[in-house]
């Protein structure tokens, strides 16, 4: 577990350094224009996700997210004995990443956020964002594994904009962002609600994937059937 632990720790730390650091930089350069700050934050996060997944996936799977780890364990892709160390690495890495971003910009290592993110709309947003993220990972991993880094990044960038919460979709990220009084922050009191919504969204994605991509409905099965008949149309892609 040592290599996997370190990979999850470093990957999550770098992800949070990007999320928080780009939020600080974007806000400082945007001159009060929140749309420009969010654009900078989302593009930097999406770009980093592609790189981090490509770098750490061969070692740990590059989950960088407790609900992704739990989803893998629930589907038998990861032994449960590895779950706790992975979650610990992700949470520790997230807080280290926040501290690193703060130090780079001359801020205290940790400062409690006062950024209000509460209400039904925020919670539904987190459930939807996490549902979409986990379903993206599971589905693309099944059909086009090499495309997972790009699919994940594209979904997260879009979710920054179509959700009211700007898509945290990650309990470790949420916990750590409670310790930054910057653009990316969230009030600590709002953190538990986000985490619960994220777990619900991830559970829904796992259940949906298990039904839609069950053996009798699997896109791979359709593709093999068509190929066996010499057809030129990829039924799985059309589905």
Beta strands, then each sheet from edge to edge (+ up, - down):
end
